[in-house]
Amino acid sequence: MTALLKSLLIIAATLMASVTHAVAADQQPVLRGTGNLGIIVERTTGSLVIFDATERRMISRVEGLGDLSHASAVFSPDERYAFIFGRDGGLTKVDLLTSSIVHRVMQAGNSIGGAISDDGTLVAVANYEPGGIKVFDTATLAEVADIPATWTGGRSKTIGLEDAPGRRFLFSLWDAGETWIADFSKGNTPQITKLTGMGDRPYDALVTSDGRYYVAGLFGEDGLTVVDLWQSPLTPRRILRGYGNGETKLPVYKMPHLESWALAGNRFVLPAIGRHELLWVDARTFEETNRTAVYGQPVFAVAGPDGRNVWVNFAHPLNDTIQVVDSLTGSIVKQWKPGPAVLHIEFAPRGHDVWVSVRDANVVQVYDAYTFEKKAEIAANSPSGIFLTARAHRMGL
Amino acid sequence: MTALLKSLLIIAATLMASVTHAVAADQQPVLRGTGNLGIIVERTTGSLVIFDATERRMISRVEGLGDLSHASAVFSPDERYAFIFGRDGGLTKVDLLTSSIVHRVMQAGNSIGGAISDDGTLVAVANYEPGGIKVFDTATLAEVADIPATWTGGRSKTIGLEDAPGRRFLFSLWDAGETWIADFSKGNTPQITKLTGMGDRPYDALVTSDGRYYVAGLFGEDGLTVVDLWQSPLTPRRILRGYGNGETKLPVYKMPHLESWALAGNRFVLPAIGRHELLWVDARTFEETNRTAVYGQPVFAVAGPDGRNVWVNFAHPLNDTIQVVDSLTGSIVKQWKPGPAVLHIEFAPRGHDVWVSVRDANVVQVYDAYTFEKKAEIAANSPSGIFLTARAHRMGL
């Protein structure tokens, strides 16, 4: 072989390597916006489906997220990264553009959701075991703060973890009946404020979309507790006390979720615990205005951004049905059976599409919010939660 | 040269071409999320600055957008594309990831803003000359509909173009005192509904963030007109009639902007036209509750997503100042001079940062919403409007 030939072969080999690299680069995810992405939690396989909410189609699957049997998610402000809170204490940062796990930490033994700070720098997780919250840097998942929920009875399970304006997190202590505020506005060493007398066993909570009110549902008594975060001093106020009127409680098949409580017109609507009712509450006074009898024990009662209609799903064994309630009249305008085990309902940020997971049909359905026509389906393994990246821009989700 | 050598050279040349292509591909913009992007309108140079709102730094500049002396923007649902409405009738689609113009049409002689439909498929522009609106496909900017604002007096200037749920656009006819609804819910041939008796010369309008109310400001009389889009039939209702109480009107140096009217707690706050006052209006009854005396003629009165504080800028010659008003008490909590010609104020979607353009200092400043500390500056040529991509997920912006 001549020297020239040899040189050419080396050049060719080098170029081939470059091209191989270039081809690999071409297989990298395409340049795209992230504002219309979403994820579907596949609860039994510990995986996520990433989907395009405009084209209503699956993009990819990410596996290896552990126990997702009661999982939820928040998103970074750029809407590129999802932070997944698993039931097993796993906190996973997923890159939605490369469909890969960026970081993953096992931060507790048993967890129940989390929140991201308004500036996008801190992610917090509420833990049952050991009870308390932990706070992490969103860039690295390095631990920033560990806040044990210690009270006179030991360590309490924590629930109802929500973000509030000014780098604050609020959460409640199931065993202690307290709500704590962890304020990171001065840096990464939080100032802790403890509110006692929140009531018997707060089981979930919400922050209103303006960040003003923290509302905790109570498992141990008929009623809820609200804190107006604009007032000083902060004073828990019981609302809807005795909404069950001493009637025999039904067994609770599934705890309703409060985070999705909807502002519908001038009223909040919320699922009554253990009752086949929605409660309508004046958004200023927090007094009950009326009730709507529904098909079963409501789990989610979700309004779109227009607050016009409220979509409701139900606890087992009536969990094959959705009812849509008109928020002006409180009447039921539509009822149908999407399929077995309707677990979650998510509105598009401007409300035109509604995403519904039907676990035992292994499908997520997309409905027109106004005509109720089914527009599309995405196959998924035992889908539960559906989360659109648009949540990144909202408080209290 | 042997045949083998020749073949190798051809292979080498082919590979070299591939590598060159691959290198060009590497110079493409990096993979990134789009939820934290924003644009600054550079009004005198017909250009945009694209910036990263998390890192608070400029990414790139896009030129060639024509007359941007009164420009505004909306965004596609994926937050990748901006649609820029120029004063000269130019409608430009800009790719924020590649910093390039994708499409550009001169669709009228003189325009005044636009809107994007809730499903992201239609973009509409309000035109002074010839009066009416035009509607385009967001993918291609192909014309979908041309709706001349014809009334008994000829063709009216159109203003106050807003989106509403269900693929609808609302706009007002300056000369005719009418508001029209173009409903594209059944397809791309709109159903037009005309509301007469809106008042003397509507000059701007807003849709509330829930899409329920369309509110038009009136230039020709003291008052505004509201339409409740949830009621049938649609009935314009005059509010704040005679808020000037027959006092001598000040000359109006700059028309206030209504699109940014803020829901602050239970009240809307709005800039009084030609007066050194903010008007507070009950968000349910639309009755005036109180007023705040401010430094000059307000132009923008903008609340963050928490509605806690309202930031106000002023018309010439008092346009070097910002006042911040507490929405609970109506009192002024902060006042300072960012510099000459403060033109626009934009809150981060979760409210922690506030972006302020200071035209004659050629700078955009970023403030902490709670401490008022200046966090960063971005240089820009005569900056006016600042628009964050998070607007993609909200109605009426």
Interface residues (C-beta under 8 A of the other chain):
Chain A: L4 L5 L8 L9 I11 A12 L15 M16 S18 V19 H21 A22 A25 D26 Q28 P29 L31 R32 G33 T34 G35 N36 A53 T54 F75 S76 P77 D78 E79 R80 Y81 L97 T98 D118 D119 G120 P165 G166 R167 S185 S209 D210 G211 R212 W230 G265 N266 R284 G304 P305 D306 G307 R308 L328 P349 R350 G351 H352 D353 A369 Y370 T389 A390 A392 H393 R394 M395
Chain B: L4 L5 L8 L9 I11 A12 L15 M16 S18 V19 H21 A22 A25 D26 Q28 P29 L31 R32 G33 T34 G35 N36 A53 T54 F75 S76 P77 D78 E79 R80 Y81 L96 L97 T98 D118 D119 G120 P165 G166 R167 S185 S209 D210 G211 R212 W230 G265 N266 R284 G304 P305 D306 G307 R308 L328 P349 R350 G351 H352 D353 A369 Y370 T389 A390 A392 H393 R394 M395
